[in-house]
């Protein structure tokens, strides 16, 4: 009885393995393509997740060390250090997956007059699909491949494929918050920035003195900030201060940054519009179209 049971179990195991192999061999081609696209999507999502975790970890570590009075560490050095750790994990960890490469040549009559590489390549191949009658039929399929760049070392590109990050994801998702944060926030207590803005006359706000009706100027105040004072103000003739701009406050610094951006945008936009009106529309100084 024991030997017969072993024979039955062995035969059942072989039968199950054979069925699994047949099922894997007859997987529809569309399912295989969907799995490949899903794997690429998972890799992109993992790249974004790792990048965001590195940014959060760098900021939190800097904040912790500043609270603990360790101020010799900088965000750039920490980012490089964390990047080395993640690079070592990518290099020596993870599973390797084989990527198939096929060398193609232009068909007869194509590619003779090209001076630069094409943007897309169309690859034709025969795909085996299961017909309604139960057999296999072959269909011709055409697939498009986009241009990625020149390949110099074909044999040693596994590490490059692991560490490659899509630049469009960085520029479209991660970079805009960094730009807005840098543009709309000034560092607290930075006198050089405010003084440079005063000298460059980039502040868009203008206030008139309530007495002499002349434009006021921004200058250093008696307190720890800046305030608008009349140009005719003297020791004997003290005009009222219309508005004070104190440094070290979020409102004044963010407002100053926004006004600088708007002033520069208005200047360059007006300059480009003047060039467009004069050069393209052929309008002279008397505003008559020539």
C-alpha positions as CSV (number, residue, x, y, z in Angstrom):
1,X,0.0,0.0,0.0
2,X,2.8,2.4,0.8
3,X,4.5,1.9,-2.5
4,X,1.3,2.3,-4.5
5,X,0.5,5.6,-2.6
6,X,4.0,6.9,-3.5
7,X,3.4,6.0,-7.2
8,X,0.0,7.7,-7.2
9,X,1.4,10.9,-5.5
10,X,4.4,11.0,-7.9
11,X,2.1,10.6,-10.9
12,X,-0.2,13.4,-9.6
13,X,2.7,15.7,-9.0
14,X,4.1,15.1,-12.6
15,X,0.6,15.7,-14.0
16,X,0.2,19.0,-12.1
17,X,3.7,20.3,-13.2
18,X,2.8,19.4,-16.8
19,X,-0.4,21.4,-16.6
20,X,1.3,24.4,-15.1
21,X,3.9,24.4,-17.9
22,X,1.2,24.1,-20.6
23,X,-0.7,26.9,-19.0
24,X,2.4,29.2,-18.9
25,X,3.1,28.3,-22.5
26,X,-0.4,29.2,-23.7
27,X,-0.6,32.5,-21.8
28,X,-2.2,35.1,-24.1
29,X,0.2,37.6,-25.6
30,X,-1.8,40.6,-24.4
31,X,-1.4,39.5,-20.8
32,X,2.3,39.2,-21.2
33,X,2.5,42.8,-22.6
34,X,0.3,44.1,-19.8
35,X,2.6,42.5,-17.2
36,X,5.6,44.1,-18.8
37,X,3.9,47.5,-18.8
38,X,2.9,47.0,-15.1
39,X,6.5,46.1,-14.2
40,X,7.8,49.3,-15.8
41,X,5.1,51.3,-14.0
42,X,6.0,49.7,-10.7
43,X,9.7,50.6,-11.2
44,X,8.8,54.3,-11.9
45,X,6.6,54.5,-8.8
46,X,9.4,53.0,-6.7
47,X,11.8,55.6,-8.1
48,X,9.5,58.4,-7.1
49,X,8.9,56.9,-3.7
50,X,12.6,56.5,-3.0
51,X,13.3,60.1,-4.2
52,X,10.6,61.6,-1.9
53,X,11.7,59.5,1.0
54,X,15.3,60.8,0.5
55,X,14.0,64.4,0.5
56,X,12.0,64.0,3.6
57,X,14.8,62.1,5.4
58,X,17.3,64.9,4.5
59,X,15.0,67.7,5.8
60,X,14.1,65.8,9.0
61,X,17.8,65.0,9.7
62,X,18.9,68.6,9.2
63,X,16.1,69.8,11.5
64,X,17.1,67.2,14.2
65,X,20.8,68.1,14.0
66,X,20.0,71.9,14.3
67,X,17.9,71.2,17.3
68,X,20.8,69.3,18.8
69,X,23.3,72.1,18.0
70,X,25.1,70.2,15.3
71,X,25.2,72.9,12.6
72,X,28.2,71.8,10.5
73,X,26.1,69.4,8.4
74,X,24.5,70.7,5.2
75,X,21.6,69.5,3.1
76,X,23.8,68.8,0.1
77,X,26.2,66.6,2.1
78,X,23.4,64.6,3.6
79,X,21.7,64.2,0.2
80,X,25.0,62.8,-1.2
81,X,25.5,60.5,1.8
82,X,21.9,59.1,1.5
83,X,22.4,58.8,-2.2
84,X,25.5,56.7,-1.7
85,X,23.5,54.4,0.6
86,X,20.7,54.0,-1.9
87,X,23.2,53.5,-4.7
88,X,24.9,50.7,-2.8
89,X,21.5,49.0,-2.2
90,X,20.7,49.3,-5.9
91,X,24.1,48.0,-7.0
92,X,24.4,45.0,-4.7
93,X,20.8,44.3,-3.8
94,X,17.6,43.5,-5.7
95,X,16.9,40.9,-8.4
96,X,18.3,41.0,-11.9
97,X,15.9,40.7,-14.7
98,X,17.0,39.9,-18.2
99,X,16.3,42.5,-20.9
100,X,16.2,41.2,-24.4
101,X,18.0,43.2,-27.1
102,X,17.5,42.8,-30.9
103,X,19.9,44.4,-33.3
104,X,17.9,45.8,-36.3
105,X,19.0,47.4,-39.5
106,X,17.0,49.6,-41.9
107,X,15.0,47.9,-44.5
108,X,15.9,48.2,-48.1
109,X,15.2,51.6,-49.4
110,X,14.9,53.2,-45.9
111,X,17.5,55.2,-43.9
112,X,19.7,56.3,-46.8
113,X,18.9,60.0,-46.5
114,X,18.7,60.3,-42.7
115,X,21.2,62.6,-41.1
116,X,19.9,62.1,-37.5
117,X,18.4,59.1,-35.8
118,X,14.6,58.7,-36.2
119,X,12.2,59.4,-33.3
120,X,10.4,56.1,-33.5
121,X,11.1,52.6,-34.9
122,X,8.4,50.2,-36.0
123,X,9.1,46.5,-35.4
124,X,7.1,43.8,-37.1
125,X,6.8,40.3,-35.7
126,X,4.6,37.3,-35.8
127,X,2.5,36.6,-32.7
128,X,0.9,33.2,-32.0
129,X,-2.7,33.6,-30.8
130,X,-5.3,31.0,-30.0
131,X,-8.1,30.8,-32.6
132,X,-11.7,30.0,-31.9
133,X,-11.3,26.5,-33.3
134,X,-8.8,25.7,-30.6
135,X,-5.6,25.8,-32.7
136,X,-2.9,28.4,-32.9
137,X,-2.7,31.0,-35.6
138,X,0.0,33.6,-36.3
139,X,-0.8,37.3,-36.8
140,X,1.5,40.1,-37.9
141,X,1.9,42.8,-35.2
142,X,3.7,46.1,-35.4
143,X,5.2,47.7,-32.3
144,X,6.7,51.2,-31.9
145,X,9.9,51.9,-29.9
146,X,10.9,55.4,-28.9
147,X,14.3,57.0,-29.2
148,X,16.4,56.9,-26.0
149,X,20.0,57.7,-26.9
150,X,23.3,56.4,-28.1
151,X,24.6,53.1,-26.6
152,X,28.3,52.9,-26.1
153,X,28.7,49.8,-23.9
154,X,26.0,47.2,-24.6
155,X,27.4,44.5,-22.3
156,X,27.7,46.6,-19.1
157,X,24.4,48.4,-19.0
158,X,22.5,46.5,-16.3
159,X,23.5,49.0,-13.6
160,X,22.5,51.9,-15.8
161,X,19.1,50.4,-16.4
162,X,18.7,50.0,-12.6
163,X,19.7,53.5,-11.8
164,X,18.0,55.3,-14.7
165,X,15.4,57.8,-13.6
166,X,12.9,59.3,-16.0
167,X,13.7,63.0,-16.2
168,X,10.1,63.9,-17.2
169,X,8.9,62.7,-13.8
170,X,11.5,64.9,-12.0
171,X,10.8,68.1,-14.0
172,X,7.0,67.7,-14.0
173,X,6.4,66.5,-10.5
174,X,9.3,67.2,-8.1
175,X,10.9,70.3,-9.5
176,X,7.9,72.7,-9.5
177,X,7.4,72.6,-5.7
178,X,11.1,73.3,-5.3
179,X,11.0,76.3,-7.6
180,X,8.0,77.8,-6.0
181,X,9.4,77.3,-2.5
182,X,12.7,79.0,-3.5
183,X,10.9,81.8,-5.3
184,X,8.2,82.7,-2.7
185,X,10.3,82.5,0.4
186,X,13.3,84.6,1.4
187,X,15.6,83.6,4.2
188,X,14.9,85.4,7.4
189,X,17.2,88.1,8.6
190,X,19.0,88.4,5.3
191,X,19.7,92.2,5.0
192,X,21.7,91.9,1.8
193,X,18.6,90.7,-0.1
194,X,16.4,93.6,1.0
195,X,19.1,96.2,0.5
196,X,19.8,94.8,-3.0
197,X,16.1,95.1,-3.8
198,X,16.1,98.7,-2.6
199,X,19.1,99.6,-4.7
200,X,17.8,97.8,-7.8
201,X,14.4,99.4,-7.4
202,X,12.6,96.1,-8.0
203,X,9.8,96.6,-5.5
204,X,6.5,97.1,-7.3
205,X,4.6,98.9,-4.6
206,X,4.6,102.7,-4.5
207,X,3.1,104.9,-1.9
208,X,2.4,108.7,-1.9
209,X,3.1,110.9,1.0
210,X,-0.2,112.3,2.4
211,X,1.2,115.8,2.7
212,X,3.3,116.5,-0.3
213,X,1.8,113.9,-2.6
214,X,5.2,112.6,-3.8
215,X,6.3,109.0,-4.0
216,X,7.9,107.7,-0.9
217,X,11.1,105.5,-0.8
218,X,11.9,102.4,1.1
219,X,14.8,102.9,3.6
220,X,16.1,101.5,6.9
221,X,13.8,102.3,9.8
222,X,14.5,103.1,13.4
223,X,13.4,99.6,14.4
224,X,14.7,96.3,13.0
225,X,13.0,96.6,9.6
226,X,12.4,98.9,6.6
227,X,9.8,101.6,6.2
228,X,8.4,104.0,3.6
229,X,9.5,107.6,4.1
230,X,8.9,110.7,2.1
231,X,11.7,112.1,0.0
232,X,11.3,115.6,1.5
233,X,11.4,114.4,5.0
234,X,14.0,116.0,7.3
235,X,14.5,116.5,11.0
236,X,12.4,119.6,11.1
237,X,9.8,118.4,8.7
238,X,8.8,114.9,9.7
239,X,6.1,113.4,7.5
240,X,4.1,110.4,8.5
241,X,5.3,107.0,7.8
242,X,2.7,105.3,5.6
243,X,3.6,101.7,6.0
244,X,6.5,99.9,7.6
245,X,8.0,96.7,6.3
246,X,9.6,94.7,9.2
247,X,12.0,92.0,8.4
248,X,11.8,88.6,10.0
249,X,8.1,88.2,9.4
250,X,6.6,85.8,6.9
251,X,4.2,88.4,5.4
252,X,6.8,91.0,4.6
253,X,9.3,88.6,3.1
254,X,6.8,86.6,1.0
255,X,5.2,89.8,-0.2
256,X,8.6,91.2,-1.1
257,X,9.5,88.0,-3.1
258,X,6.2,88.1,-4.9
259,X,6.5,91.7,-5.9
260,X,10.0,91.1,-7.2
261,X,8.8,88.3,-9.4
262,X,5.9,90.3,-10.7
263,X,8.1,93.3,-11.4
264,X,10.6,91.3,-13.3
265,X,7.9,89.5,-15.2
266,X,6.2,92.8,-16.1
267,X,9.5,94.3,-17.3
268,X,10.4,91.4,-19.5
269,X,6.9,90.9,-20.8
270,X,6.6,94.6,-21.7
271,X,9.9,94.5,-23.4
272,X,9.0,91.5,-25.5
273,X,5.6,93.0,-26.3
274,X,7.2,96.3,-27.5
275,X,9.6,94.3,-29.7
276,X,6.6,92.4,-31.1
277,X,4.6,95.5,-31.8
278,X,7.5,97.3,-33.5
279,X,9.1,94.5,-35.4
280,X,6.3,92.1,-36.3
281,X,3.3,94.4,-36.5
282,X,5.3,97.2,-38.1
283,X,3.9,99.9,-35.9
284,X,5.8,103.2,-35.7
285,X,6.1,105.6,-32.8
286,X,3.0,107.5,-33.8
287,X,1.0,104.2,-33.4
288,X,0.2,104.0,-37.1
289,X,0.5,100.8,-38.9
290,X,3.0,101.0,-41.8
